[in-house]
Amino acid sequence: MNTIPKAESSSAEKQRYDDEWEETTMVVKLNGVLDAQGLRESIEKGQFALRRAAAAEPILQIGPSLYLGKWEHQVGTDIILEADHDKSGTTLKMVSISDRELIGEKALITNPTMLSQRKTSATSWEVFQEEPVAHEDAAVNTDMTVPPNIEASRSEDKENTFWRDSALAKREKLDELQCVNEELQQKIDEQQTKLKKVEDLYTAFIGCLPNAEDARSSDDQEKEAAKE
């Protein structure tokens, strides 16, 4: 852990504060659409600051970008190591150890009233004044200042799009099946009409034939007349 003693004014005070240390390093993780090269350049130029560090949700500023942060409380520690590659292999050198972690979500600020900026002669880069940076006063996207999780929001949008597309596809399939059903019903009606016509023709044909009993009686009469 990168630490410094709180007091070194005298040997007595130094002895008293031997076991009291103040942490000077922390791990910062940034989420959102990021420009890695821009971040590196801003950090190398010293264009970064932590606003409202004592608050539960501090604001981290790197260059012109703001990140709404929250302290991550976890069991364990973060160890930052520097790798040195040489002929003998890879050796690791400890840079720092820290058990304090800050998670930052990139703020998409669209409210022009809070974009009041000022120039600092020390760094010659634009920074936001701390007073109007209260995240509840900013308008981001629709009704949120900073999305709690941009990636989760995108995933939810994709899921909604998937279900919407699925519903449309099912609707189109149902319409297609409905059209096929109507065509089949039309063909069935046509076949029934043709069958009715055949039945009518058959009935008419049967009606034109002589009655079998009448034909038999006529034959008997002819035979009797021949005998006489």
C-alpha positions as CSV (number, residue, x, y, z in Angstrom):
1,M,0.0,0.0,0.0
2,N,1.4,3.4,-0.9
3,T,1.2,5.2,2.5
4,I,2.7,8.1,4.3
5,P,3.0,8.7,8.0
6,K,0.7,11.4,9.4
7,A,3.3,13.0,11.5
8,E,7.0,13.2,11.5
9,S,7.7,16.3,13.5
10,S,9.5,14.5,16.3
11,S,10.7,11.1,17.2
12,A,8.0,10.8,19.9
13,E,5.3,11.7,17.5
14,K,6.7,9.5,14.8
15,Q,6.7,6.6,17.3
16,R,3.1,7.4,18.2
17,Y,2.0,7.3,14.6
18,D,4.0,4.3,13.5
19,D,0.9,2.2,13.0
20,E,-1.3,5.1,11.6
21,W,-1.2,5.4,7.9
22,E,-3.2,7.3,5.4
23,E,-4.0,5.7,2.1
24,T,-2.8,7.6,-1.0
25,T,-3.8,5.3,-3.8
26,M,-7.1,4.1,-5.2
27,V,-8.3,2.0,-8.1
28,V,-10.6,3.7,-10.6
29,K,-12.8,1.8,-13.1
30,L,-14.6,3.7,-15.8
31,N,-17.6,2.4,-17.7
32,G,-19.2,3.8,-20.9
33,V,-18.1,4.7,-24.4
34,L,-14.5,5.8,-23.8
35,D,-11.7,7.3,-25.8
36,A,-8.7,5.4,-24.4
37,Q,-6.2,7.6,-26.2
38,G,-7.9,10.8,-25.1
39,L,-8.0,9.5,-21.5
40,R,-4.3,8.7,-21.6
41,E,-3.4,12.2,-23.0
42,S,-5.6,14.0,-20.5
43,I,-4.1,12.1,-17.6
44,E,-0.5,12.6,-18.8
45,K,-1.3,16.4,-19.0
46,G,-2.7,16.3,-15.5
47,Q,-6.2,17.2,-16.7
48,F,-8.1,15.2,-14.1
49,A,-9.6,15.9,-10.7
50,L,-12.0,14.3,-8.2
51,R,-14.9,16.6,-7.2
52,R,-16.9,16.1,-4.1
53,A,-14.6,13.4,-2.9
54,A,-16.3,13.1,0.5
55,A,-19.7,12.5,-1.0
56,A,-21.2,9.1,-1.5
57,E,-21.2,9.7,-5.3
58,P,-18.2,11.8,-6.1
59,I,-17.6,13.2,-9.6
60,L,-14.4,12.4,-11.5
61,Q,-13.4,14.7,-14.2
62,I,-10.9,13.7,-16.9
63,G,-10.3,16.2,-19.6
64,P,-13.7,17.5,-20.8
65,S,-15.5,14.3,-19.6
66,L,-17.3,13.8,-16.3
67,Y,-17.9,10.4,-14.6
68,L,-20.4,9.9,-11.9
69,G,-18.7,7.7,-9.3
70,K,-19.6,5.5,-6.5
71,W,-17.4,3.8,-3.9
72,E,-17.2,0.1,-4.3
73,H,-17.2,-1.7,-0.9
74,Q,-15.7,-5.1,-1.3
75,V,-13.7,-7.7,0.7
76,G,-10.1,-7.9,-0.5
77,T,-7.7,-5.6,-2.1
78,D,-6.4,-4.4,-5.5
79,I,-2.8,-4.9,-6.4
80,I,-1.3,-3.0,-9.3
81,L,1.8,-4.6,-10.7
82,E,4.2,-3.5,-13.4
83,A,5.6,-6.2,-15.7
84,D,9.2,-6.0,-16.9
85,H,10.0,-8.4,-19.8
86,D,13.7,-9.3,-20.2
87,K,15.7,-12.3,-21.4
88,S,15.4,-14.0,-18.1
89,G,11.7,-13.9,-18.2
90,T,9.0,-11.6,-16.8
91,T,9.5,-9.9,-13.5
92,L,6.7,-8.1,-11.6
93,K,7.2,-5.0,-9.6
94,M,4.5,-3.8,-7.2
95,V,3.2,-0.3,-8.0
96,S,0.6,-0.1,-5.3
97,I,-1.9,-1.9,-3.2
98,S,-5.3,-0.4,-2.4
99,D,-8.6,-1.5,-0.9
100,R,-10.5,1.5,-2.0
101,E,-12.2,1.3,-5.4
102,L,-14.1,3.9,-7.3
103,I,-16.5,2.9,-10.1
104,G,-17.2,5.8,-12.6
105,E,-20.1,5.9,-15.1
106,K,-19.6,8.4,-18.0
107,A,-22.1,11.2,-17.6
108,L,-24.0,12.2,-20.8
109,I,-24.8,15.8,-19.9
110,T,-27.1,17.6,-22.3
111,N,-28.5,20.4,-20.2
112,P,-26.7,23.6,-21.5
113,T,-27.4,25.5,-18.3
114,M,-24.9,23.4,-16.4
115,L,-22.1,23.7,-19.0
116,S,-20.8,26.9,-17.5
117,Q,-17.1,26.6,-17.8
118,R,-14.1,28.5,-16.8
119,K,-10.4,28.4,-17.8
120,T,-7.7,27.6,-15.4
121,S,-4.3,29.2,-16.1
122,A,-2.5,26.4,-14.2
123,T,-3.5,23.7,-16.6
124,S,-5.1,25.7,-19.5
125,W,-8.0,23.2,-19.8
126,E,-11.7,23.6,-19.4
127,V,-13.2,22.5,-16.2
128,F,-16.8,22.5,-14.9
129,Q,-17.6,24.6,-11.8
130,E,-18.3,22.4,-8.9
131,E,-21.5,24.2,-7.8
132,P,-23.8,23.3,-10.7
133,V,-22.5,19.8,-11.1
134,A,-25.2,18.3,-8.9
135,H,-26.2,15.3,-11.0
136,E,-29.9,15.7,-10.1
137,D,-30.0,19.0,-11.9
138,A,-28.7,17.8,-15.2
139,A,-30.8,16.5,-18.0
140,V,-29.4,13.4,-19.6
141,N,-31.0,11.5,-22.5
142,T,-34.7,11.6,-21.4
143,D,-35.3,11.9,-17.7
144,M,-32.1,10.6,-16.2
145,T,-28.9,12.6,-15.4
146,V,-26.6,9.7,-15.7
147,P,-27.7,6.2,-16.8
148,P,-27.0,3.8,-13.9
149,N,-25.6,1.4,-16.3
150,I,-25.2,2.2,-19.9
151,E,-24.3,-1.3,-21.0
152,A,-27.4,-2.6,-19.2
153,S,-29.6,0.0,-20.9
154,R,-28.2,-1.0,-24.3
155,S,-28.8,-4.7,-23.5
156,E,-32.4,-3.9,-22.5
157,D,-32.9,-2.0,-25.7
158,K,-31.6,-4.9,-27.7
159,E,-33.9,-7.3,-25.8
160,N,-36.9,-5.1,-26.4
161,T,-36.0,-4.9,-30.1
162,F,-35.7,-8.6,-30.2
163,W,-39.1,-9.2,-28.7
164,R,-40.7,-6.5,-30.8
165,D,-39.2,-8.1,-34.0
166,S,-40.3,-11.5,-32.8
167,A,-43.9,-10.2,-32.3
168,L,-43.9,-8.6,-35.8
169,A,-42.6,-11.9,-37.3
170,K,-45.3,-13.9,-35.6
171,R,-48.0,-11.4,-36.7
172,E,-46.8,-11.7,-40.3
173,K,-46.8,-15.5,-40.1
174,L,-50.4,-15.5,-38.7
175,D,-51.5,-13.2,-41.5
176,E,-49.9,-15.5,-44.0
177,L,-51.6,-18.5,-42.5
178,Q,-54.9,-16.7,-42.5
179,C,-54.5,-16.0,-46.3
180,V,-53.8,-19.7,-46.9
181,N,-56.8,-20.7,-44.8
182,E,-59.1,-18.4,-46.8
183,E,-57.8,-19.8,-50.1
184,L,-58.4,-23.4,-48.9
185,Q,-61.9,-22.4,-47.7
186,Q,-62.6,-20.9,-51.2
187,K,-61.5,-24.1,-52.9
188,I,-63.7,-26.2,-50.6
189,D,-66.7,-24.0,-51.4
190,E,-66.0,-24.4,-55.2
191,Q,-65.8,-28.2,-54.8
192,Q,-69.0,-28.3,-52.9
193,T,-70.7,-26.2,-55.6
194,K,-69.5,-28.6,-58.3
195,L,-70.7,-31.6,-56.3
196,K,-74.1,-30.0,-55.9
197,K,-74.4,-29.5,-59.6
198,V,-73.4,-33.2,-60.2
199,E,-76.1,-34.3,-57.7
200,D,-78.7,-32.2,-59.5
201,L,-77.8,-33.6,-62.9
202,Y,-77.9,-37.1,-61.5
203,T,-81.3,-36.6,-60.0
204,A,-82.6,-35.1,-63.2
205,F,-81.2,-38.1,-65.2
206,I,-82.9,-40.6,-62.8
207,G,-86.1,-38.8,-63.2
208,C,-86.1,-39.3,-66.9
209,L,-85.8,-43.1,-66.7
210,P,-89.0,-45.3,-66.8
211,N,-90.2,-46.8,-63.6
212,A,-89.1,-50.4,-63.2
213,E,-92.5,-51.7,-62.1
214,D,-94.2,-50.0,-65.0
215,A,-91.7,-51.5,-67.4
216,R,-92.3,-55.0,-66.0
217,S,-96.1,-54.7,-66.3
218,S,-95.8,-53.6,-69.9
219,D,-93.8,-56.7,-70.7
220,D,-96.4,-59.0,-69.1
221,Q,-99.2,-57.5,-71.1
222,E,-97.3,-58.0,-74.3
223,K,-96.6,-61.7,-73.5
224,E,-100.3,-62.3,-72.7
225,A,-101.4,-60.6,-75.9
226,A,-99.0,-62.9,-77.9
227,K,-100.5,-66.0,-76.3
228,E,-104.0,-65.1,-77.3
